[in-house]
Amino acid sequence: MIDTHTHLYLDRFDEDRSEMIERAMEKGVKRFYLPNIDSSSIESMLKLEAEYPLECFAMMGLHPCSVKENVEEELEIVKKWLNQRPFCAVGEIGLDLYWDKTFFEQQKMAFKTQIQWAKDLDLPIVIHSRDSTQEVIEILREVQDDKLKGIFHCFGGSVEEANAIIELGFYLGIGGVLTFKKSGLDATMKEVDLKHVVLETDAPFLAPAPYRGKRNESAYVALVAEKMAMIKGISVEEVDRITTQNALNIFEKVNI
Ligand SMILES: [Zn+2]
């Protein structure tokens, strides 16, 4: 199994990080993909990657919630790192209209700028989108060149939105929301072919049931896989096989 989106480097795991990673490995999680947030998270992320060179893979990017007055400086730092060493993806990048709309224009600029860098480096992108699915889809339609690919992380939308994203060549990142009652995501997933899906936790956020509201951790990606297996009427092993292959396809550069 692969956790395609997990912030294991955050200080919420300082107390028990290695035990937590051990628990995930015991559940069969073999790889952990680490999305960056902003300049303040780079050091701890790269340190963790260095400690687990075969399991943890860092992305580089500026999260839309970190787009503020200093967006230009933050982007410079992302650019510097992208040109300095290999990363598995540009992420997480995107739009967020839920927390703060003040910097929406800057968010769009930062998103498009980082998409261009991903194209230049032939890297996938990992997209964060909250209350902004249509806006993100519009931007992707503008920039899609049949080569750009990636993951629409923490997808929780309708069948129509899922199809629009799939048509653009993107995978849907499915996490704990799938286990939430009334999320409606189970109904959407019934209609979506698993060949377009990868699994994630977004740890320490969005823990699946029965841990909803608690700290999330990568071992719980197995709970998402179990729920998906129930919804699709197939075995957990089959869900694992398909979604793991999808994840490897996306992050192929580091998997050669
Ligand atoms: Zn995230």
py3Dmol code that shows the C-alpha trace and the ligand (Angstrom):
import py3Dmol

protein = """\
ATOM      1  CA  MET A   1       0.000   0.000   0.000  1.00  0.00           C
ATOM      2  CA  ILE A   2       1.094   3.556  -0.591  1.00  0.00           C
ATOM      3  CA  ASP A   3       0.127   6.680   1.335  1.00  0.00           C
ATOM      4  CA  THR A   4       0.314   9.227  -1.476  1.00  0.00           C
ATOM      5  CA  HIS A   5      -0.246  12.251   0.766  1.00  0.00           C
ATOM      6  CA  THR A   6       1.009  12.426   4.314  1.00  0.00           C
ATOM      7  CA  HIS A   7       2.603  15.169   6.415  1.00  0.00           C
ATOM      8  CA  LEU A   8       4.603  12.840   8.652  1.00  0.00           C
ATOM      9  CA  TYR A   9       7.213  15.533   9.287  1.00  0.00           C
ATOM     10  CA  LEU A  10       4.837  17.839  11.207  1.00  0.00           C
ATOM     11  CA  ASP A  11       5.429  18.314  14.930  1.00  0.00           C
ATOM     12  CA  ARG A  12       2.196  16.468  15.753  1.00  0.00           C
ATOM     13  CA  PHE A  13       4.370  13.344  15.273  1.00  0.00           C
ATOM     14  CA  ASP A  14       7.450  14.489  17.182  1.00  0.00           C
ATOM     15  CA  GLU A  15       6.667  12.248  20.149  1.00  0.00           C
ATOM     16  CA  ASP A  16       6.292   8.956  18.302  1.00  0.00           C
ATOM     17  CA  ARG A  17       7.233   9.434  14.652  1.00  0.00           C
ATOM     18  CA  SER A  18       9.290   6.259  14.201  1.00  0.00           C
ATOM     19  CA  GLU A  19       6.719   4.090  16.034  1.00  0.00           C
ATOM     20  CA  MET A  20       3.982   5.606  13.902  1.00  0.00           C
ATOM     21  CA  ILE A  21       5.878   4.825  10.690  1.00  0.00           C
ATOM     22  CA  GLU A  22       6.528   1.316  12.025  1.00  0.00           C
ATOM     23  CA  ARG A  23       2.776   0.820  12.610  1.00  0.00           C
ATOM     24  CA  ALA A  24       2.075   1.862   9.037  1.00  0.00           C
ATOM     25  CA  MET A  25       4.684  -0.542   7.668  1.00  0.00           C
ATOM     26  CA  GLU A  26       3.162  -3.355   9.702  1.00  0.00           C
ATOM     27  CA  LYS A  27      -0.143  -2.578   7.960  1.00  0.00           C
ATOM     28  CA  GLY A  28       1.631  -2.978   4.631  1.00  0.00           C
ATOM     29  CA  VAL A  29       2.307   0.669   3.775  1.00  0.00           C
ATOM     30  CA  LYS A  30       5.558   0.652   1.840  1.00  0.00           C
ATOM     31  CA  ARG A  31       5.899   4.228   0.669  1.00  0.00           C
ATOM     32  CA  PHE A  32       5.002   7.646   2.016  1.00  0.00           C
ATOM     33  CA  TYR A  33       4.791  10.697  -0.226  1.00  0.00           C
ATOM     34  CA  LEU A  34       5.367  13.948   1.628  1.00  0.00           C
ATOM     35  CA  PRO A  35       3.740  17.133   0.292  1.00  0.00           C
ATOM     36  CA  ASN A  36       5.469  20.343   1.278  1.00  0.00           C
ATOM     37  CA  ILE A  37       3.553  23.274   2.800  1.00  0.00           C
ATOM     38  CA  ASP A  38       5.863  26.302   2.730  1.00  0.00           C
ATOM     39  CA  SER A  39       9.406  27.415   3.604  1.00  0.00           C
ATOM     40  CA  SER A  40       8.860  26.550   7.274  1.00  0.00           C
ATOM     41  CA  SER A  41       8.221  22.840   6.588  1.00  0.00           C
ATOM     42  CA  ILE A  42      11.099  22.094   4.200  1.00  0.00           C
ATOM     43  CA  GLU A  43      13.791  21.338   6.754  1.00  0.00           C
ATOM     44  CA  SER A  44      11.783  18.802   8.767  1.00  0.00           C
ATOM     45  CA  MET A  45      10.425  17.205   5.601  1.00  0.00           C
ATOM     46  CA  LEU A  46      13.876  16.707   4.074  1.00  0.00           C
ATOM     47  CA  LYS A  47      15.243  15.437   7.360  1.00  0.00           C
ATOM     48  CA  LEU A  48      12.556  12.746   7.490  1.00  0.00           C
ATOM     49  CA  GLU A  49      13.195  11.830   3.865  1.00  0.00           C
ATOM     50  CA  ALA A  50      16.895  11.429   4.635  1.00  0.00           C
ATOM     51  CA  GLU A  51      16.076   9.128   7.551  1.00  0.00           C
ATOM     52  CA  TYR A  52      13.851   6.904   5.386  1.00  0.00           C
ATOM     53  CA  PRO A  53      15.390   7.136   1.899  1.00  0.00           C
ATOM     54  CA  LEU A  54      13.601   4.021   0.603  1.00  0.00           C
ATOM     55  CA  GLU A  55      10.177   4.838   2.049  1.00  0.00           C
ATOM     56  CA  CYS A  56       9.696   8.610   2.210  1.00  0.00           C
ATOM     57  CA  PHE A  57       9.674  10.858  -0.847  1.00  0.00           C
ATOM     58  CA  ALA A  58       9.507  14.641  -0.668  1.00  0.00           C
ATOM     59  CA  MET A  59       7.560  16.977  -2.922  1.00  0.00           C
ATOM     60  CA  MET A  60       8.293  20.652  -3.308  1.00  0.00           C
ATOM     61  CA  GLY A  61       5.679  23.380  -3.558  1.00  0.00           C
ATOM     62  CA  LEU A  62       3.818  26.205  -1.867  1.00  0.00           C
ATOM     63  CA  HIS A  63       0.427  25.342  -0.313  1.00  0.00           C
ATOM     64  CA  PRO A  64      -2.376  27.798  -1.201  1.00  0.00           C
ATOM     65  CA  CYS A  65      -3.086  28.461   2.493  1.00  0.00           C
ATOM     66  CA  SER A  66       0.497  29.728   2.806  1.00  0.00           C
ATOM     67  CA  VAL A  67       0.063  32.233  -0.027  1.00  0.00           C
ATOM     68  CA  LYS A  68       0.303  35.606   1.726  1.00  0.00           C
ATOM     69  CA  GLU A  69       2.014  38.987   1.240  1.00  0.00           C
ATOM     70  CA  ASN A  70       5.361  37.236   0.897  1.00  0.00           C
ATOM     71  CA  VAL A  71       4.249  34.934  -1.925  1.00  0.00           C
ATOM     72  CA  GLU A  72       7.095  36.042  -4.213  1.00  0.00           C
ATOM     73  CA  GLU A  73       9.755  35.160  -1.654  1.00  0.00           C
ATOM     74  CA  GLU A  74       8.092  31.834  -0.909  1.00  0.00           C
ATOM     75  CA  LEU A  75       7.953  30.992  -4.609  1.00  0.00           C
ATOM     76  CA  GLU A  76      11.635  31.880  -4.994  1.00  0.00           C
ATOM     77  CA  ILE A  77      12.459  29.319  -2.316  1.00  0.00           C
ATOM     78  CA  VAL A  78      10.366  26.631  -4.044  1.00  0.00           C
ATOM     79  CA  LYS A  79      12.077  27.420  -7.336  1.00  0.00           C
ATOM     80  CA  LYS A  80      15.517  27.288  -5.791  1.00  0.00           C
ATOM     81  CA  TRP A  81      14.860  23.842  -4.319  1.00  0.00           C
ATOM     82  CA  LEU A  82      13.297  22.480  -7.505  1.00  0.00           C
ATOM     83  CA  ASN A  83      16.418  23.451  -9.417  1.00  0.00           C
ATOM     84  CA  GLN A  84      18.730  22.141  -6.770  1.00  0.00           C
ATOM     85  CA  ARG A  85      17.766  18.473  -6.367  1.00  0.00           C
ATOM     86  CA  PRO A  86      15.145  15.952  -7.586  1.00  0.00           C
ATOM     87  CA  PHE A  87      11.674  15.817  -6.061  1.00  0.00           C
ATOM     88  CA  CYS A  88       8.902  13.309  -6.751  1.00  0.00           C
ATOM     89  CA  ALA A  89       6.296  16.001  -7.521  1.00  0.00           C
ATOM     90  CA  VAL A  90       5.405  19.670  -7.265  1.00  0.00           C
ATOM     91  CA  GLY A  91       3.014  19.874  -4.333  1.00  0.00           C
ATOM     92  CA  GLU A  92       0.987  20.595  -2.657  1.00  0.00           C
ATOM     93  CA  ILE A  93      -0.282  23.451  -4.786  1.00  0.00           C
ATOM     94  CA  GLY A  94      -3.731  24.741  -5.686  1.00  0.00           C
ATOM     95  CA  LEU A  95      -6.536  26.955  -4.449  1.00  0.00           C
ATOM     96  CA  ASP A  96      -8.314  27.325  -1.119  1.00  0.00           C
ATOM     97  CA  LEU A  97     -11.374  29.529  -0.749  1.00  0.00           C
ATOM     98  CA  TYR A  98     -12.432  27.998   2.546  1.00  0.00           C
ATOM     99  CA  TRP A  99     -10.054  29.625   4.995  1.00  0.00           C
ATOM    100  CA  ASP A 100      -9.259  32.981   3.452  1.00  0.00           C
ATOM    101  CA  LYS A 101     -10.189  34.639   0.184  1.00  0.00           C
ATOM    102  CA  THR A 102      -7.939  37.697   0.636  1.00  0.00           C
ATOM    103  CA  PHE A 103      -5.117  36.346  -1.505  1.00  0.00           C
ATOM    104  CA  PHE A 104      -7.132  34.512  -4.116  1.00  0.00           C
ATOM    105  CA  GLU A 105      -5.490  36.325  -7.051  1.00  0.00           C
ATOM    106  CA  GLN A 106      -2.062  35.507  -5.630  1.00  0.00           C
ATOM    107  CA  GLN A 107      -3.173  31.907  -5.074  1.00  0.00           C
ATOM    108  CA  LYS A 108      -4.064  31.612  -8.742  1.00  0.00           C
ATOM    109  CA  MET A 109      -0.761  33.153  -9.789  1.00  0.00           C
ATOM    110  CA  ALA A 110       1.217  30.833  -7.477  1.00  0.00           C
ATOM    111  CA  PHE A 111      -0.706  27.795  -8.721  1.00  0.00           C
ATOM    112  CA  LYS A 112      -0.102  28.601 -12.390  1.00  0.00           C
ATOM    113  CA  THR A 113       3.541  29.492 -11.810  1.00  0.00           C
ATOM    114  CA  GLN A 114       4.204  26.191 -10.049  1.00  0.00           C
ATOM    115  CA  ILE A 115       2.343  24.229 -12.729  1.00  0.00           C
ATOM    116  CA  GLN A 116       4.717  25.743 -15.255  1.00  0.00           C
ATOM    117  CA  TRP A 117       7.717  24.640 -13.193  1.00  0.00           C
ATOM    118  CA  ALA A 118       6.277  21.124 -13.010  1.00  0.00           C
ATOM    119  CA  LYS A 119       5.955  21.134 -16.784  1.00  0.00           C
ATOM    120  CA  ASP A 120       9.517  22.384 -17.230  1.00  0.00           C
ATOM    121  CA  LEU A 121      10.829  19.611 -14.984  1.00  0.00           C
ATOM    122  CA  ASP A 122       8.411  16.972 -16.270  1.00  0.00           C
ATOM    123  CA  LEU A 123       7.051  16.368 -12.764  1.00  0.00           C
ATOM    124  CA  PRO A 124       3.527  15.486 -11.647  1.00  0.00           C
ATOM    125  CA  ILE A 125       1.563  17.979  -9.542  1.00  0.00           C
ATOM    126  CA  VAL A 126      -0.341  17.291  -6.340  1.00  0.00           C
ATOM    127  CA  ILE A 127      -3.331  19.583  -6.039  1.00  0.00           C
ATOM    128  CA  HIS A 128      -5.012  20.941  -2.934  1.00  0.00           C
ATOM    129  CA  SER A 129      -8.470  22.343  -3.624  1.00  0.00           C
ATOM    130  CA  ARG A 130     -10.998  23.458  -1.049  1.00  0.00           C
ATOM    131  CA  ASP A 131     -14.255  25.151  -1.992  1.00  0.00           C
ATOM    132  CA  SER A 132     -12.636  25.782  -5.351  1.00  0.00           C
ATOM    133  CA  THR A 133     -13.054  22.640  -7.456  1.00  0.00           C
ATOM    134  CA  GLN A 134     -14.513  24.483 -10.446  1.00  0.00           C
ATOM    135  CA  GLU A 135     -11.801  27.154 -10.348  1.00  0.00           C
ATOM    136  CA  VAL A 136      -9.081  24.484 -10.241  1.00  0.00           C
ATOM    137  CA  ILE A 137     -10.684  22.559 -13.105  1.00  0.00           C
ATOM    138  CA  GLU A 138     -10.799  25.753 -15.168  1.00  0.00           C
ATOM    139  CA  ILE A 139      -7.105  26.415 -14.619  1.00  0.00           C
ATOM    140  CA  LEU A 140      -6.234  22.795 -15.453  1.00  0.00           C
ATOM    141  CA  ARG A 141      -8.200  23.081 -18.694  1.00  0.00           C
ATOM    142  CA  GLU A 142      -6.143  26.188 -19.560  1.00  0.00           C
ATOM    143  CA  VAL A 143      -2.785  24.586 -18.870  1.00  0.00           C
ATOM    144  CA  GLN A 144      -3.346  20.940 -19.859  1.00  0.00           C
ATOM    145  CA  ASP A 145      -0.920  19.877 -22.567  1.00  0.00           C
ATOM    146  CA  ASP A 146      -1.544  16.104 -22.504  1.00  0.00           C
ATOM    147  CA  LYS A 147       1.662  15.617 -20.564  1.00  0.00           C
ATOM    148  CA  LEU A 148       0.762  17.302 -17.301  1.00  0.00           C
ATOM    149  CA  LYS A 149      -0.445  14.768 -14.761  1.00  0.00           C
ATOM    150  CA  GLY A 150      -0.923  14.393 -11.067  1.00  0.00           C
ATOM    151  CA  ILE A 151      -3.305  13.909  -8.199  1.00  0.00           C
ATOM    152  CA  PHE A 152      -6.354  15.863  -7.155  1.00  0.00           C
ATOM    153  CA  HIS A 153      -5.715  15.305  -3.471  1.00  0.00           C
ATOM    154  CA  CYS A 154      -8.518  14.821  -0.913  1.00  0.00           C
ATOM    155  CA  PHE A 155     -11.176  14.553  -3.577  1.00  0.00           C
ATOM    156  CA  GLY A 156     -14.692  14.753  -2.125  1.00  0.00           C
ATOM    157  CA  GLY A 157     -16.874  15.895  -5.002  1.00  0.00           C
ATOM    158  CA  SER A 158     -19.581  14.667  -7.320  1.00  0.00           C
ATOM    159  CA  VAL A 159     -19.433  12.142 -10.161  1.00  0.00           C
ATOM    160  CA  GLU A 160     -19.448  15.048 -12.640  1.00  0.00           C
ATOM    161  CA  GLU A 161     -16.456  16.646 -10.938  1.00  0.00           C
ATOM    162  CA  ALA A 162     -14.672  13.309 -10.768  1.00  0.00           C
ATOM    163  CA  ASN A 163     -15.211  12.782 -14.488  1.00  0.00           C
ATOM    164  CA  ALA A 164     -13.976  16.282 -15.328  1.00  0.00           C
ATOM    165  CA  ILE A 165     -10.791  15.655 -13.351  1.00  0.00           C
ATOM    166  CA  ILE A 166     -10.269  12.211 -14.883  1.00  0.00           C
ATOM    167  CA  GLU A 167     -10.781  13.658 -18.354  1.00  0.00           C
ATOM    168  CA  LEU A 168      -7.965  16.077 -17.635  1.00  0.00           C
ATOM    169  CA  GLY A 169      -5.717  13.077 -17.007  1.00  0.00           C
ATOM    170  CA  PHE A 170      -5.615  13.361 -13.241  1.00  0.00           C
ATOM    171  CA  TYR A 171      -6.006  10.814 -10.485  1.00  0.00           C
ATOM    172  CA  LEU A 172      -8.360  11.229  -7.542  1.00  0.00           C
ATOM    173  CA  GLY A 173      -6.672  11.064  -4.131  1.00  0.00           C
ATOM    174  CA  ILE A 174      -9.121   9.393  -1.750  1.00  0.00           C
ATOM    175  CA  GLY A 175      -8.682   9.514   2.016  1.00  0.00           C
ATOM    176  CA  GLY A 176     -10.577   9.387   5.293  1.00  0.00           C
ATOM    177  CA  VAL A 177     -13.560  11.370   3.982  1.00  0.00           C
ATOM    178  CA  LEU A 178     -14.629   8.149   2.241  1.00  0.00           C
ATOM    179  CA  THR A 179     -15.446   6.683   5.661  1.00  0.00           C
ATOM    180  CA  PHE A 180     -17.456   9.692   6.876  1.00  0.00           C
ATOM    181  CA  LYS A 181     -21.195   9.202   7.086  1.00  0.00           C
ATOM    182  CA  LYS A 182     -23.083  11.516   4.749  1.00  0.00           C
ATOM    183  CA  SER A 183     -19.962  12.545   2.818  1.00  0.00           C
ATOM    184  CA  GLY A 184     -21.637  11.142  -0.294  1.00  0.00           C
ATOM    185  CA  LEU A 185     -18.201  10.110  -1.537  1.00  0.00           C
ATOM    186  CA  ASP A 186     -19.145   6.423  -1.363  1.00  0.00           C
ATOM    187  CA  ALA A 187     -21.875   7.028  -3.941  1.00  0.00           C
ATOM    188  CA  THR A 188     -19.420   8.890  -6.180  1.00  0.00           C
ATOM    189  CA  MET A 189     -16.816   6.145  -5.867  1.00  0.00           C
ATOM    190  CA  LYS A 190     -19.317   3.506  -6.977  1.00  0.00           C
ATOM    191  CA  GLU A 191     -19.325   5.272 -10.354  1.00  0.00           C
ATOM    192  CA  VAL A 192     -15.584   5.827 -10.675  1.00  0.00           C
ATOM    193  CA  ASP A 193     -13.176   3.233 -12.057  1.00  0.00           C
ATOM    194  CA  LEU A 194     -10.389   2.470  -9.585  1.00  0.00           C
ATOM    195  CA  LYS A 195      -7.824   2.917 -12.328  1.00  0.00           C
ATOM    196  CA  HIS A 196      -8.205   6.664 -11.639  1.00  0.00           C
ATOM    197  CA  VAL A 197      -7.802   6.440  -7.860  1.00  0.00           C
ATOM    198  CA  VAL A 198      -4.920   6.585  -5.382  1.00  0.00           C
ATOM    199  CA  LEU A 199      -5.152   6.281  -1.601  1.00  0.00           C
ATOM    200  CA  GLU A 200      -3.933   8.815   0.952  1.00  0.00           C
ATOM    201  CA  THR A 201      -4.354   9.870   4.569  1.00  0.00           C
ATOM    202  CA  ASP A 202      -3.425  13.589   4.670  1.00  0.00           C
ATOM    203  CA  ALA A 203      -2.104  12.743   8.154  1.00  0.00           C
ATOM    204  CA  PRO A 204      -2.274  14.249  10.739  1.00  0.00           C
ATOM    205  CA  PHE A 205      -5.558  15.644   9.374  1.00  0.00           C
ATOM    206  CA  LEU A 206      -8.858  14.000   8.376  1.00  0.00           C
ATOM    207  CA  ALA A 207      -8.599  10.706  10.238  1.00  0.00           C
ATOM    208  CA  PRO A 208     -11.013   8.054   8.933  1.00  0.00           C
ATOM    209  CA  ALA A 209     -13.736   6.479  11.038  1.00  0.00           C
ATOM    210  CA  PRO A 210     -13.561   5.247  13.777  1.00  0.00           C
ATOM    211  CA  TYR A 211     -10.794   7.768  14.546  1.00  0.00           C
ATOM    212  CA  ARG A 212     -12.557  10.805  13.085  1.00  0.00           C
ATOM    213  CA  GLY A 213     -11.482  13.987  14.873  1.00  0.00           C
ATOM    214  CA  LYS A 214      -8.323  12.368  16.279  1.00  0.00           C
ATOM    215  CA  ARG A 215      -4.793  12.575  14.917  1.00  0.00           C
ATOM    216  CA  ASN A 216      -4.557  10.753  11.624  1.00  0.00           C
ATOM    217  CA  GLU A 217      -1.591   8.516  10.794  1.00  0.00           C
ATOM    218  CA  SER A 218      -0.434   6.581   7.748  1.00  0.00           C
ATOM    219  CA  ALA A 219      -1.464   3.153   9.089  1.00  0.00           C
ATOM    220  CA  TYR A 220      -5.072   4.299   8.666  1.00  0.00           C
ATOM    221  CA  VAL A 221      -4.740   4.280   4.896  1.00  0.00           C
ATOM    222  CA  ALA A 222      -5.649   0.591   5.343  1.00  0.00           C
ATOM    223  CA  LEU A 223      -9.064   1.693   6.675  1.00  0.00           C
ATOM    224  CA  VAL A 224      -9.630   3.714   3.523  1.00  0.00           C
ATOM    225  CA  ALA A 225      -8.684   0.677   1.427  1.00  0.00           C
ATOM    226  CA  GLU A 226     -11.112  -1.505   3.402  1.00  0.00           C
ATOM    227  CA  LYS A 227     -13.953   0.951   2.915  1.00  0.00           C
ATOM    228  CA  MET A 228     -13.167   1.194  -0.785  1.00  0.00           C
ATOM    229  CA  ALA A 229     -13.221  -2.600  -1.066  1.00  0.00           C
ATOM    230  CA  MET A 230     -16.669  -2.684   0.553  1.00  0.00           C
ATOM    231  CA  ILE A 231     -18.012  -0.005  -1.772  1.00  0.00           C
ATOM    232  CA  LYS A 232     -16.625  -1.673  -4.881  1.00  0.00           C
ATOM    233  CA  GLY A 233     -17.469  -5.216  -3.791  1.00  0.00           C
ATOM    234  CA  ILE A 234     -13.906  -6.436  -4.331  1.00  0.00           C
ATOM    235  CA  SER A 235     -11.110  -7.579  -2.021  1.00  0.00           C
ATOM    236  CA  VAL A 236      -8.821  -5.205  -0.140  1.00  0.00           C
ATOM    237  CA  GLU A 237      -5.918  -6.863  -1.964  1.00  0.00           C
ATOM    238  CA  GLU A 238      -7.429  -5.873  -5.300  1.00  0.00           C
ATOM    239  CA  VAL A 239      -7.931  -2.262  -4.151  1.00  0.00           C
ATOM    240  CA  ASP A 240      -4.344  -2.250  -2.928  1.00  0.00           C
ATOM    241  CA  ARG A 241      -2.970  -3.716  -6.154  1.00  0.00           C
ATOM    242  CA  ILE A 242      -4.729  -1.226  -8.445  1.00  0.00           C
ATOM    243  CA  THR A 243      -4.183   1.920  -6.371  1.00  0.00           C
ATOM    244  CA  THR A 244      -0.542   1.061  -5.647  1.00  0.00           C
ATOM    245  CA  GLN A 245       0.141   0.627  -9.352  1.00  0.00           C
ATOM    246  CA  ASN A 246      -1.549   3.978 -10.028  1.00  0.00           C
ATOM    247  CA  ALA A 247       0.629   5.686  -7.442  1.00  0.00           C
ATOM    248  CA  LEU A 248       3.764   4.178  -8.958  1.00  0.00           C
ATOM    249  CA  ASN A 249       2.659   5.336 -12.405  1.00  0.00           C
ATOM    250  CA  ILE A 250       2.357   8.922 -11.208  1.00  0.00           C
ATOM    251  CA  PHE A 251       5.570   9.088  -9.264  1.00  0.00           C
ATOM    252  CA  GLU A 252       7.478   7.040 -11.833  1.00  0.00           C
ATOM    253  CA  LYS A 253      10.582   9.221 -11.833  1.00  0.00           C
ATOM    254  CA  VAL A 254      11.661   8.063  -8.400  1.00  0.00           C
ATOM    255  CA  ASN A 255      10.545   4.479  -8.996  1.00  0.00           C
ATOM    256  CA  ILE A 256      12.706   3.497 -11.907  1.00  0.00           C
TER     257      ILE A 256
END
"""
ligand_1 = """\
1
ZN
Zn -1.905 18.008 2.557
"""
view = py3Dmol.view(width=600, height=400)
view.addModel(protein, "pdb")
view.setStyle({"model": 0}, {"cartoon": {"style": "trace"}})
view.addModel(ligand_1, "xyz")
view.setStyle({"model": 1}, {"stick": {}})
view.zoomTo()
view.show()
